[in-house]
Amino acid sequence: QVQLVESGGGLVQPGGSLRLSCAASGRFISINVMAWYRQAPGKERELVALITGSGSTTYADSVRGRFTISRDNAKNMVYLQMNSLKLEDTAVYYCNANIRTIYSSQSYWGQGTQVTVSS
């Protein structure tokens, strides 16, 4: 059974930094795209950043230049370094990965981690 587990959320002041981590575990053959999404209260879930297996990255306009996504393929992990945090970054952040098992290739989600930016 494949699982994604996030960690690293918390409360931070505006202008501060946080680093989110997400670990993939279970039986699988490979991980393709890994991504971070977020969902603020009353809003739809939105893509924050994604990284391909070869390391190509894409960012939402709202976080480009402040957030950095990276991955460690040997550890099956993806990270999101968040700097210069703003009040509007407050949301539940979800890890997502497209993972290939012997049965299929599908998208998996973590349980989410709360990030609150507040003074």
C-alpha positions as CSV (number, residue, x, y, z in Angstrom):
1,Q,0.0,0.0,0.0
2,V,1.4,3.3,-1.1
3,Q,1.4,6.2,1.4
4,L,2.4,9.9,1.3
5,V,3.1,11.5,4.7
6,E,3.7,15.2,5.0
7,S,5.5,17.0,7.9
8,G,6.8,20.5,8.7
9,G,3.7,22.6,8.9
10,G,3.1,25.1,11.6
11,L,2.6,28.7,12.7
12,V,5.0,31.3,11.4
13,Q,5.0,35.1,11.2
14,P,4.8,37.0,7.9
15,G,8.2,37.1,6.3
16,G,9.2,33.9,8.0
17,S,10.2,30.5,6.5
18,L,9.0,26.9,6.7
19,R,10.1,23.7,5.1
20,L,7.6,21.0,4.3
21,S,8.6,17.4,3.7
22,C,6.7,14.5,2.1
23,A,7.8,10.9,2.2
24,A,6.5,8.2,0.0
25,S,6.4,4.6,1.3
26,G,5.1,1.2,0.3
27,R,5.7,-1.0,-2.6
28,F,6.1,0.8,-5.9
29,I,8.2,0.7,-9.0
30,S,8.8,4.4,-9.6
31,I,7.6,7.9,-8.8
32,N,7.1,10.4,-11.7
33,V,5.8,13.9,-11.0
34,M,5.7,15.1,-7.4
35,A,3.9,18.2,-6.4
36,W,2.5,20.4,-3.6
37,Y,-1.0,21.7,-3.6
38,R,-2.7,23.9,-1.1
39,Q,-6.3,24.6,0.0
40,A,-7.3,27.7,1.9
41,P,-10.6,27.9,3.7
42,G,-13.5,28.5,1.3
43,K,-11.2,28.1,-1.7
44,E,-10.5,25.3,-4.2
45,R,-7.3,23.3,-4.0
46,E,-4.6,24.8,-6.1
47,L,-1.2,23.7,-7.5
48,V,1.7,25.4,-5.7
49,A,4.7,23.7,-7.4
50,L,5.6,20.5,-9.1
51,I,8.8,18.7,-10.0
52,T,9.3,16.0,-12.6
53,G,11.5,12.9,-12.2
54,S,14.2,14.7,-14.1
55,G,14.0,17.7,-11.9
56,S,12.1,20.2,-14.0
57,T,10.0,22.5,-11.9
58,T,6.8,24.6,-12.3
59,Y,5.5,27.2,-9.9
60,A,2.3,29.1,-9.3
61,D,2.7,32.7,-10.1
62,S,1.8,33.6,-6.5
63,V,4.8,31.7,-5.0
64,R,7.5,31.9,-7.7
65,G,10.7,33.4,-6.3
66,R,9.6,32.7,-2.7
67,F,9.1,28.9,-2.7
68,T,11.4,26.2,-3.9
69,I,10.4,22.6,-4.6
70,S,13.0,19.8,-4.6
71,R,13.2,16.0,-4.4
72,D,15.5,13.3,-3.2
73,N,14.8,10.3,-5.4
74,A,17.0,8.0,-3.3
75,K,14.8,8.7,-0.3
76,N,11.5,9.0,-2.2
77,M,10.9,12.4,-0.7
78,V,9.8,15.8,-1.9
79,Y,10.3,19.1,-0.2
80,L,8.9,22.6,-0.3
81,Q,11.1,25.4,1.1
82,M,8.8,28.4,1.7
83,N,10.4,31.8,2.3
84,S,9.0,35.3,2.7
85,L,5.7,33.8,3.8
86,K,2.6,36.0,3.5
87,L,-0.7,35.9,5.2
88,E,-2.3,34.6,2.0
89,D,-0.1,31.5,2.1
90,T,-2.1,30.2,5.0
91,A,-3.7,26.9,3.9
92,V,-3.5,23.1,4.3
93,Y,-0.7,21.9,2.1
94,Y,-1.0,18.5,0.4
95,C,1.7,16.4,-1.2
96,N,0.8,14.6,-4.4
97,A,2.7,12.1,-6.5
98,N,2.1,10.0,-9.5
99,I,3.4,6.6,-8.6
100,R,3.7,3.4,-10.6
101,T,3.1,0.1,-8.9
102,I,2.9,-3.3,-10.5
103,Y,-0.8,-2.8,-10.9
104,S,-1.2,0.7,-12.2
105,S,0.1,4.2,-12.3
106,Q,-2.0,6.7,-10.4
107,S,-2.1,9.8,-8.3
108,Y,-1.7,9.6,-4.5
109,W,-2.3,12.3,-1.9
110,G,-1.0,12.9,1.6
111,Q,-3.2,13.8,4.5
112,G,-2.2,17.4,4.5
113,T,-0.3,19.7,6.8
114,Q,-1.5,23.0,8.1
115,V,0.5,26.2,7.4
116,T,-0.6,29.3,9.2
117,V,1.0,32.7,8.6
118,S,-0.1,35.1,11.3
119,S,1.4,38.0,13.3
